[in-house]
């Protein structure tokens, strides 16, 4: 069973073959297209080896509260009671932790005893909240705190460079790749240049015994328009750009920095 993100093609399958996931319940109105197009990065799809969709989860992370919220979980008839719902929750927890979630949450109706039992088995707290969905519309709210013990996040990547390379680093990583330079801590007092890279950082460090990394490399993710703009700037500056089309869900190319370090730049396809 392979896990991935829910695609627009999966979304069409869910709507067209809705009964095989939900039986007589018509939950199609709850399947808002934003769950795929805007929030698909935190969705989970489970597929058979040949690609058939057998289970899915729609969820998202609320940055302000740190809540990883699961909106819907669907498992195809014939695949239930095989641990797929638990697998979907586990995949989502991994995605939520990576995005800063500190707790998990889901809701159901008071009559949904199967859902209540399942979430209890997952170690979630269960609380009936009056009027949660409006007057007279009580809901069962499931919550579970995420301890920090299992949380791991990438803080920074160090790229080595030869001595006296700061000007080249600013030209290549700053002007051509479009990264914003940030100051190093004043107590560090080491040669090199630091850049902000989303929530992480890219550090260029200068070393006397420098050797280029021709295989191991960082991958810099951006949107499609930026990817092509960066490729254009690199080509215009005489830097080789090597496109790679072996992965069908993203566009990417490889290039080398001024000292021969390999870099990958990529953009995931949107829909």
Secondary structure, 3 states (H helix, E strand, C coil): CEEECCCHHHHHHHHHCCHHHHCCCCCHHHCCCHHHHCCHHHCEEEECCCCCEEEEEEEEEECCCCEEEEEEEEECCCCCCCCHHHHHHHHHHHHHHHCCCCEEEEEECCCCHHHHHHHHHCCCEEEEECCCCCCCCCEEEEEEECCHHHCCCCCEEEEEECCCCHHHHHHHHHHHCCCEEECCCCCCCCCEEEEEECCEEEEEEECCCCCCCCCCCEEEECCHHHHHHHHHHHHHCCCCCEEECCCCCEEEEEEECCCCCEEEEEEECCC
